[in-house]
């Protein structure tokens, strides 16, 4: 019984870590492209 709960706990922790890393990676990519867009707009506005 203890072995099964340890395995389940490990699986849940692993899934949580993967989910958190995925969200962090998404926001890094999202903000990178947002910053690029703003730089392009500023470049068009001010030459």
N, CA, C and O of each residue as an XYZ file, in Angstrom:
188
protein
N       0.830     -1.203      0.000
C       0.000      0.000      0.000
C       0.865      1.254      0.000
O       0.595      2.202     -0.738
N       1.906      1.256      0.831
C       2.771      2.423      0.923
C       3.490      2.670     -0.404
O       3.684      3.812     -0.820
N       3.878      1.582     -1.053
C       4.570      1.699     -2.327
C       3.666      2.332     -3.385
O       4.121      3.142     -4.192
N       2.389      1.960     -3.376
C       1.455      2.522     -4.345
C       1.232      4.011     -4.096
O       1.180      4.791     -5.047
N       1.102      4.416     -2.845
C       0.881      5.833     -2.559
C       2.125      6.651     -2.881
O       2.009      7.789     -3.335
N       3.319      6.092     -2.654
C       4.548      6.792     -3.019
C       4.623      6.982     -4.526
O       5.010      8.046     -5.010
N       4.250      5.946     -5.258
C       4.279      6.019     -6.716
C       3.274      7.045     -7.223
O       3.581      7.819     -8.130
N       2.077      7.057     -6.643
C       1.047      8.009     -7.051
C       1.489      9.436     -6.733
O       1.307     10.348     -7.540
N       2.067      9.617     -5.554
C       2.545     10.940     -5.148
C       3.642     11.422     -6.097
O       3.671     12.592     -6.478
N       4.540     10.514     -6.475
C       5.611     10.866     -7.396
C       5.043     11.245     -8.761
O       5.505     12.204     -9.380
N       4.044     10.500     -9.231
C       3.420     10.803    -10.513
C       2.739     12.166    -10.485
O       2.842     12.940    -11.436
N       2.039     12.456     -9.383
C       1.359     13.750     -9.267
C       2.366     14.897     -9.211
O       2.159     15.938     -9.834
N       3.445     14.708     -8.471
C       4.476     15.745     -8.409
C       5.119     15.950     -9.775
O       5.365     17.085    -10.183
N       5.389     14.863    -10.478
C       5.981     14.973    -11.810
C       5.069     15.686    -12.775
O       5.515     16.519    -13.564
N       3.787     15.361    -12.715
C       2.827     16.024    -13.603
C       2.729     17.507    -13.276
O       2.623     18.339    -14.177
N       2.763     17.834    -12.005
C       2.710     19.243    -11.604
C       3.923     20.008    -12.083
O       3.809     21.144    -12.543
N       5.092     19.382    -11.973
C       6.320     20.042    -12.423
C       6.292     20.245    -13.935
O       6.646     21.318    -14.424
N       5.876     19.232    -14.670
C       5.803     19.349    -16.133
C       4.814     20.446    -16.530
O       5.086     21.232    -17.437
N       3.683     20.495    -15.860
C       2.674     21.517    -16.154
C       3.219     22.919    -15.871
O       3.035     23.831    -16.678
N       3.883     23.090    -14.738
C       4.439     24.392    -14.373
C       5.522     24.826    -15.359
O       5.561     25.987    -15.766
N       6.391     23.908    -15.739
C       7.447     24.236    -16.694
C       6.840     24.598    -18.047
O       7.326     25.509    -18.718
N       5.787     23.896    -18.452
C       5.119     24.223    -19.715
C       4.525     25.618    -19.702
O       4.643     26.353    -20.682
N       3.888     25.990    -18.603
C       3.303     27.331    -18.508
C       4.392     28.398    -18.513
O       4.257     29.425    -19.178
N       5.465     28.158    -17.776
C       6.567     29.126    -17.744
C       7.176     29.284    -19.132
O       7.450     30.406    -19.560
N       7.389     28.187    -19.836
C       7.949     28.246    -21.190
C       7.009     29.003    -22.123
O       7.461     29.800    -22.945
N       5.711     28.761    -22.002
C       4.740     29.471    -22.833
C       4.837     30.977    -22.612
O       4.867     31.746    -23.573
N       4.888     31.399    -21.347
C       4.946     32.831    -21.075
C       6.257     33.447    -21.520
O       6.274     34.604    -21.937
N       7.360     32.708    -21.444
C       8.640     33.234    -21.936
C       8.558     33.482    -23.439
O       8.971     34.536    -23.922
N       8.023     32.508    -24.176
C       7.893     32.660    -25.629
C       6.909     33.781    -25.956
O       7.164     34.588    -26.850
N       5.788     33.834    -25.237
C       4.776     34.863    -25.472
C       5.366     36.255    -25.281
O       5.203     37.117    -26.144
N       6.045     36.486    -24.170
C       6.603     37.814    -23.907
C       7.744     38.135    -24.852
O       7.942     39.302    -25.189
N       8.499     37.145    -25.289
C       9.546     37.401    -26.267
C       8.953     37.985    -27.544
O       9.459     38.977    -28.070
N       7.870     37.365    -28.050
C       7.260     37.869    -29.274
C       6.552     39.191    -29.047
O       6.511     40.018    -29.959
N       5.991     39.425    -27.864
C       5.372     40.712    -27.562
C       6.426     41.822    -27.583
O       6.187     42.894    -28.138
N       7.572     41.571    -26.990
C       8.641     42.568    -26.963
C       9.153     42.834    -28.369
O       9.427     43.980    -28.725
N       9.285     41.781    -29.170
C       9.711     41.963    -30.559
C       8.718     42.834    -31.318
O       9.119     43.698    -32.097
N       7.440     42.614    -31.098
C       6.409     43.396    -31.770
C       6.493     44.865    -31.377
O       6.405     45.744    -32.233
N       6.660     45.129    -30.104
C       6.760     46.511    -29.628
C       8.000     47.172    -30.215
O       7.949     48.339    -30.604
N       9.093     46.458    -30.282
C      10.312     47.034    -30.870
C      10.107     47.376    -32.335
O      10.566     48.418    -32.803
N       9.418     46.503    -33.060
C       9.147     46.789    -34.472
C       8.247     48.008    -34.627
O       8.468     48.841    -35.506
N       7.235     48.110    -33.773
C       6.346     49.268    -33.837
C       7.095     50.558    -33.512
O       6.882     51.577    -34.168
N       7.963     50.523    -32.511
C       8.752     51.703    -32.178
C       9.709     52.063    -33.303
O       9.930     53.241    -33.582
N      10.272     51.058    -33.946
C      11.174     51.285    -35.067
C      10.428     51.952    -36.227
O      10.956     52.863    -36.865
N       9.196     51.497    -36.500
C       8.399     52.120    -37.563
C       8.020     53.552    -37.200
O       8.009     54.431    -38.061
N       7.710     53.787    -35.927
C       7.268     55.106    -35.513
C       8.407     56.127    -35.513
O       8.210     57.274    -35.914
N       9.595     55.718    -35.065
C      10.678     56.675    -34.900
C      11.848     56.457    -35.865
O      12.860     57.155    -35.797
N      11.698     55.498    -36.744
C      12.722     55.283    -37.756
C      13.857     54.524    -37.296
O      14.788     54.279    -38.063
